[in-house]
Amino acid sequence: QVQLVESGGGLVQPGGSLRLSCAASGSILSINAMNWHRQAPGNPRELVAAIRNSGSTNYADSVKGRFTISRDNAKNTVYLQMNSLKPEDTAVYYCNAVVQDSRGYVGNYWGQGTQVTVSS
């Protein structure tokens, strides 16, 4: 079984920064894409940033230049550095990862989510 656990959310003032982490654990053979999504109340879940095994990344237009996604393959961990935060960034942030486990099964796994609130 594979689990993803996020951490690092919280309350921050506009213009501030937060760093989210998401660690994958379990019988992991390999991890392909690792992504961050977010969902604000009344809105659909949206992709914020993605990083592939190759290290290539892509971002939603709304966060380009402010957010940076990175990963530590040795730790099976993905990070999201969020700078210049705005109130509209307020949401529950979820990580997900495409993981091949030790049985060879490839699954799409999700974390439980972490709340980010940007408010003065």
Solvent accessible surface area in square Angstrom, and as a share of the most:
residue,aa,sasa,rsa
1,Q,162,0.72
2,V,6,0.03
3,Q,113,0.50
4,L,9,0.05
5,V,85,0.49
6,E,8,0.03
7,S,62,0.40
8,G,38,0.37
9,G,30,0.29
10,G,29,0.28
11,L,131,0.65
12,V,23,0.13
13,Q,123,0.55
14,P,62,0.39
15,G,56,0.54
16,G,21,0.20
17,S,59,0.38
18,L,34,0.17
19,R,133,0.48
20,L,0,0.00
21,S,28,0.18
22,C,0,0.00
23,A,46,0.36
24,A,8,0.06
25,S,58,0.37
26,G,52,0.50
27,S,53,0.34
28,I,39,0.20
29,L,115,0.57
30,S,49,0.31
31,I,11,0.05
32,N,81,0.42
33,A,20,0.16
34,M,2,0.01
35,N,18,0.09
36,W,0,0.00
37,H,29,0.13
38,R,16,0.06
39,Q,62,0.28
40,A,24,0.19
41,P,124,0.78
42,G,89,0.85
43,N,82,0.42
44,P,110,0.69
45,R,98,0.36
46,E,73,0.33
47,L,74,0.37
48,V,1,0.00
49,A,0,0.00
50,A,7,0.05
51,I,10,0.05
52,R,102,0.37
53,N,84,0.43
54,S,98,0.63
55,G,41,0.39
56,S,53,0.34
57,T,57,0.33
58,N,57,0.29
59,Y,51,0.19
60,A,25,0.19
61,D,120,0.62
62,S,63,0.41
63,V,0,0.00
64,K,117,0.49
65,G,85,0.82
66,R,33,0.12
67,F,6,0.02
68,T,74,0.43
69,I,6,0.03
70,S,46,0.30
71,R,39,0.14
72,D,43,0.22
73,N,85,0.44
74,A,101,0.78
75,K,131,0.56
76,N,44,0.23
77,T,11,0.07
78,V,0,0.00
79,Y,33,0.13
80,L,0,0.00
81,Q,59,0.26
82,M,0,0.00
83,N,61,0.31
84,S,59,0.38
85,L,2,0.01
86,K,83,0.35
87,P,75,0.47
88,E,121,0.54
89,D,1,0.00
90,T,36,0.21
91,A,2,0.02
92,V,42,0.24
93,Y,0,0.00
94,Y,36,0.14
95,C,0,0.00
96,N,7,0.03
97,A,0,0.00
98,V,46,0.27
99,V,0,0.00
100,Q,59,0.26
101,D,3,0.02
102,S,75,0.49
103,R,185,0.67
104,G,35,0.34
105,Y,123,0.47
106,V,83,0.48
107,G,8,0.08
108,N,90,0.46
109,Y,36,0.14
110,W,100,0.35
111,G,9,0.09
112,Q,113,0.50
113,G,13,0.13
114,T,19,0.11
115,Q,88,0.39
116,V,0,0.00
117,T,42,0.24
118,V,5,0.03
119,S,53,0.34
120,S,126,0.82
